[in-house]
Amino acid sequence: MASFRTLFACFAFMFLFTFSESREFLLGGKENSWKIPSSPDDFNKWAGKIRFLIGDSLVLTYDAKADSVLQVSEDDYKSCNKAKTIKSYNDGHTKIELDRSGPFFFISGAEGHCEKGQKLEVKVLSAKHGLKGTPPVASQAPAPAPAVSEPEFNAPAPAPNSGVMVRATSLGLVLGSLVGLALV
C-alpha cells in the first residue's frame, strides 16, 4: 500500500509540475506566419483561442530582411503608428516572453503591412485567472507544416493549444520518472 501512495504522490507532483511549465506559442501554429494575413483579423482570431499565461512566450518567424515586429501601445496599435515603439525586433525569429498580465500589442515594421492587418493583440491572464476553468493542457509540438506561400488562417479552427511547443525537459522528466517508477 505504501508503494501505491508513493507512486500516486510522484505522479501527482509530475502532473502539477508539467502543467506549471511555461509554454511557447508559434504564431499561427507554423513558421513564417508573420506576414500580411489573408484577412485583417486572422492573427487576433488565432490569439483569442489561446489562454496565454504569465511566463509563456510568443514566437514569430519572418523574413528579417523585409519585416520586423514592433511592440507598441494600444493607441499606436489601433492607428498603426510606428514612431513610438516599446520594443523593436528584427531578427527573423523573435521570441517574446509574456512577463506580465494584460494586453500586449504588436505591429509589423514594414511599410503598409499594419494597415493591411499584420498586427496582433495578445491578452495574458494572471496566474490567479489562469487557474480558473480548464487548465491549459501541455501537448506535443505539432508536426512541421508543409511549405506554404501564404498562411492558411482560413483553415478550420485549430485546437485551443495548437502551435504549442512543450519544453523537452518536462516531457523527459515525466517519461523518465514513469520508467523509473515502473522499475521499482
C-alpha positions in Angstrom: 0.0 0.0 0.0 2.9 2.4 0.8 4.3 1.9 -2.7 1.0 2.8 -4.2 0.9 6.0 -2.2 4.4 6.8 -3.2 3.6 6.2 -6.9 0.5 8.3 -6.7 2.4 11.2 -4.9 5.1 11.1 -7.6 2.6 11.1 -10.4 0.6 14.0 -8.9 3.8 16.0 -8.4 4.9 15.4 -12.0 1.4 16.2 -13.3 1.4 19.6 -11.5 5.0 20.3 -12.5 4.3 19.6 -16.2 1.3 22.0 -16.2 3.2 24.8 -14.5 5.8 24.9 -17.2 5.8 27.9 -19.4 4.8 27.3 -23.0 5.9 28.7 -26.3 3.3 29.6 -28.9 4.3 29.8 -32.6 2.2 32.4 -34.3 -0.5 30.7 -36.3 1.0 27.3 -35.4 3.5 27.4 -38.2 6.8 29.0 -39.4 6.9 32.3 -41.4 3.4 33.3 -40.4 4.3 36.9 -39.5 3.3 38.5 -42.8 0.2 40.1 -44.2 -2.7 37.8 -43.4 -5.5 36.9 -45.8 -8.0 38.6 -43.5 -7.2 41.6 -41.3 -8.3 39.9 -38.1 -6.7 36.5 -38.6 -3.9 36.9 -36.1 -6.3 38.1 -33.4 -8.7 35.2 -34.1 -5.8 32.8 -33.5 -4.7 34.6 -30.3 -8.2 34.7 -29.0 -8.4 30.9 -28.9 -5.3 30.6 -26.6 -5.1 31.2 -22.9 -1.8 32.9 -22.6 -0.3 32.9 -19.0 2.5 34.9 -17.4 5.8 33.2 -18.4 4.5 31.9 -21.8 6.4 33.0 -24.9 5.2 34.1 -28.3 7.4 33.1 -31.3 7.1 35.0 -34.5 9.2 33.9 -37.6 9.5 36.1 -40.7 12.0 37.3 -43.3 14.3 39.6 -41.3 15.4 41.5 -44.5 11.8 42.5 -45.3 10.0 42.9 -42.0 10.2 43.3 -38.2 8.0 43.2 -35.1 7.2 46.3 -33.1 5.7 46.2 -29.6 3.5 49.3 -29.3 0.9 50.9 -27.0 -2.8 50.2 -27.6 -3.3 53.6 -29.3 -0.4 53.1 -31.6 -1.7 49.6 -32.4 -5.0 51.0 -33.4 -3.5 53.7 -35.6 -0.6 51.6 -36.9 1.8 54.3 -35.6 5.5 53.1 -35.7 7.0 56.2 -34.2 6.8 55.3 -30.5 7.7 51.7 -30.1 8.1 50.0 -26.8 10.4 47.3 -28.2 11.6 46.5 -31.7 12.6 43.1 -33.0 14.2 42.3 -36.4 16.0 39.0 -36.1 13.6 36.9 -38.1 12.9 34.5 -35.2 11.5 36.6 -32.4 10.7 35.1 -29.1 8.8 37.4 -26.8 8.3 36.4 -23.1 4.9 37.4 -21.9 6.1 38.6 -18.5 3.0 40.3 -17.1 -0.7 40.0 -17.2 -2.7 42.3 -19.5 -2.6 43.1 -23.2 0.4 43.1 -25.5 0.2 44.9 -28.8 2.4 44.1 -31.9 2.5 45.6 -35.4 4.6 45.0 -38.4 7.5 47.3 -39.0 7.2 47.0 -42.8 5.7 49.9 -44.6 1.9 49.5 -45.1 1.7 46.0 -43.5 0.0 47.0 -40.3 -2.7 48.8 -42.3 -3.4 45.5 -44.1 -3.9 43.6 -40.9 -0.4 42.5 -39.9 -0.9 43.3 -36.2 -1.6 41.2 -33.2 -3.1 41.7 -29.7 -2.3 39.1 -27.1 -4.1 39.0 -23.8 -2.2 37.4 -20.9 -4.0 36.1 -17.9 -2.6 36.4 -14.4 -1.8 33.2 -12.5 -5.0 33.7 -10.4 -7.2 33.9 -13.6 -5.3 31.1 -15.3 -6.2 28.6 -12.6 -9.9 29.1 -13.1 -11.8 26.9 -15.5 -10.0 24.3 -17.5 -6.2 24.3 -17.0 -4.0 24.7 -20.1 -3.1 21.3 -21.4 0.5 20.5 -22.4 0.7 18.8 -25.7 3.3 17.6 -28.1 4.6 20.1 -30.7 2.7 19.8 -33.9 4.3 18.1 -36.9 6.0 20.6 -39.2 3.7 22.2 -41.6 4.4 21.7 -45.3 5.9 24.8 -47.1 3.1 27.2 -47.8 3.5 30.6 -49.6 0.8 32.3 -47.5 -0.5 31.4 -44.0 -3.7 29.4 -44.2 -5.6 31.3 -41.5 -9.0 30.5 -43.0 -8.5 26.8 -42.4 -10.6 25.1 -39.8 -10.1 26.4 -36.3 -7.1 24.8 -34.6 -7.4 23.1 -31.2 -7.0 25.7 -28.3 -3.4 24.8 -27.8 -2.3 24.2 -31.4 1.1 25.8 -32.0 2.3 25.0 -28.5 5.8 23.8 -28.2 6.4 21.9 -24.9 9.8 22.1 -23.3 11.6 18.8 -23.7 12.7 18.9 -20.1 9.1 18.5 -18.8 8.4 15.6 -21.2 11.7 14.0 -20.4 11.1 14.4 -16.7 7.7 12.8 -16.8 8.8 9.9 -19.1 12.0 9.3 -17.1 10.1 9.3 -13.8 7.5 6.9 -15.1 10.1 4.5 -16.4 12.0 4.8 -13.1 8.8 4.1 -11.1 8.0 1.1 -13.3 11.3 -0.4 -12.4 10.8 -0.1 -8.7 
